[in-house]
């Protein structure tokens, strides 16, 4: 028998109770994303954010953030056209460059994603304009596009890239998925099938319409309503991109 889906107000009330009240919960949600503003985001900043999320995967975010000025220098400001003009020797030398994390696969991903950004920009004017024009109720489709056409942008990395770029994205973290399942949504613990992802998108769209909340806020509230009750300091560090 199909379970009914809990009203989001119930989820929100539980999250607020765990965090110390509605005011504290609101302080942990971050600014309201504005997808339209991404149209003004330069391609070099898009590639920089892609690269940061790729290098941060499986690493301490704070360490990557501290080293990022050196990454910017090593990768020539992440200007796609300039990077694509570099010879193979440049990319080989980066694998021995102590200014950055010397992971050959991730370094190669920067090169591949520079080409990806150039292709999309040629069609849409810029990658930021492409992101700004993607329907906000279609994140699962955008994730699929990034995963298929970009390099190392599938799964959570692609989701975190969208969030860091300022796109109104939800993050399918274990806690968020647990909250969805607890609310009655019939999806796997680690959803990856088209059916499960479509069900998640549909439910998030429904809650966004009912509450008027952005997807990023819905996502954070869901994650804070279950699982380990992390400290406020830890949550604020994560909100600030430190971990």
N, C-alpha and C positions, 0 to 999 in steps of 0.2 A: 504493500500500500504506500502511495506517495505521501511523504510528510509535508505538512504545510510549512511555508517559510515564515520565520519569526519576523515581526515588524522591526525595522531598524532602530526605532526608539528604544526597544528592549536591549539591543546590542549596545547602543550608546550609553544607556543608563548604567549598564554593567561596567563599561570602560571608565566612566566617570567615577563610579564607586571605587574602582581599583586605584585610581590616580589621585583621589582626594577632592573630587567635585568637578562641576561643569567648567568653572573658570580655569582650573589647572589643565583639564583636558583640552580646552580651546588653545591654551598656550603651547601645547605640544603638536599642534596640527600644521603649523607653518603658514606661509602666505597662500592666498588663493591663486592658483596658477592661471596664467593668461596665454592660451595657445596662440592667439593672434600676434602676440608680441614676438614670437619666435621668427616672424618674417624678417625682422631686422637683425637677426643673429648671423654674423659672418661665418663663412664656411670653415675658416681656420679655428674658430671657437667650437664649432660642431665637432671637428676632428679631434681637437684637444679633449673635449668631454668624452668622446667615444674612447679615446686612448686611455684616459684616466680610469674609466670604468673597467676597461679590459685589463690594465695593469693592476688594478685594485682587487680583481677577482682572485680569491685565495690568498690575499695578502692583507696586512694591516693597513686600513685606509689612511690612518693618520701618518704613517711613514711615507706612503706614496704622496700624500698632500704636501708634506714637508719637502720632498725632493722635486716637486713639480716644476719650480722655476728652472731647475737643471734639465728636466725633460723638455721644457719649452725651448731651451737653448739648443739642446742636442738635436731636436726634431725641427729646427729652423722655424720656430713659431707655429708649427703645424699648418703651414700654408700648403694646401693640396697641390697646386700647380708647381710650386717650387720643389716640393718633395718628389713629385713624379718626374721631374727633370733630372734628379740625381742618379748617378751611375750605380751599378751593382756594388762597387767598392765602398761607397758611402754606407749602404745598408749592412754590408759585412762588418765594417768598422764599428757600427753601433753595437754589435754583439759583444764587443770588447770594451765598450765605453763605460767607465766606472761612474759616470754621472747619472746613469739610469739603471733600471733593473734589466739585466742582460738576458732576457728570455727571447730566443730567436723567433719562436712562433708568434709571440705578442708583437715583436718588432715588425715581423712580416705583416701582421694584421694592420698596422698603421699604414703601410704602403698600399695594401689592398683596399683599405677603407678610404684612403685619399682618392683612389680611382673610382670607388663607389660614389663618393660625394660629388666628384666631377661629373659623373654620368647623370646623377639626379639633378644637379644644378643646371646642366645643359638643357634639361627638359623643363625645369620649373623656375629658373632664374636664380635660385639658391636652394640649398638644402633646408634652410630655415623656412623659406616660403612653402616648400613641400610639406614640412611638418605642420606649419600653421594651417594648411588647407586640408589636412587629414581629419575626417569627422571624429569628434571627441568620443562618440559612442561606439567607435570601431577600433579600440586599442588592440584587440586580439589579431585583427587583420594587419595592423601596423607592425606588431611584433613578428608576425609571420614574414612580412616583407623584409624587415631588418635581418631576420635570421637567414632568409634565403639569399639575399643579395649582398649583405655585408659580411664581414669576417669576424667571427667570435662575438657576434651580437645576438645570439640566441639566448633563450632562457632568461635568468635573472639579470644578466649583464645588459641585455637590450632594454629591459624594464627600468633598470637603474639609470641607464643613459637617458631615457625619456624623462625620468623624474629630475635628473640633474640639469637637463637642458631647459626645464621649465614647462614641459608638456604635462598636461593633467593626467598623470598615470597612476594606476594602482600597481602594487607590488605583490606578486603571488608568493609571499613568504610562508613558511610553515604555519606560523600563528594565524595569518590571514585566512589561509585555506582551512585551518582547524575551526576558525570562527564561522566560516561559510558552511562547513559541514554541521557544526553545532546548531546553526540557524535553520537547518533542514535541507540544504542544497545537496543533492545526491551526486557528488563528484569524488574522485579518488583522492587519497591523501597527498599524492604528488601528481596533480592533474596535468596531462600532456595530450590527451586525445582531443580530436576536433570537437567531439560531442561535449566533453567536460569544459573545454575552453569556451565553447559557445554558450553553455549554460551559465558559466561565470559572467561572461559579458552581458548576457540578458539580465541576470539578477542585479549586477552593478548598475546597468542602465535604469532598471526599475527603481532601485533605491535612490539614484541620482535624481530621477524625476519626482519621486515622492518627497524627498528631503530638501532639494535645492543645493545640496552639498557637492563640492567638486569630488572627483573620483579619488584624488590623492588623500583628501580628508576621510572619505569613506574607508579607504584602505587602512589608514593609520588607526582609525577608531576600531575597526574590526580586529586588527593585530593587537591592540592594547586591551581588548575585551577578554582575552583568553591567554593560556600559556603562562610562561614565567612573567611575574610582575616586576619588570625591570625598574630600576631606580629612575627618578626624574632626571638626575644628572646624566645617566647613561643615555636616556632617550634624547635629551637635548644635544648631547655630543653627536649622536647619530643624525639628528635633524640637521646639525651643522656640517655634516659630512666628515666628521673626525674618525668615525669607526664604522 
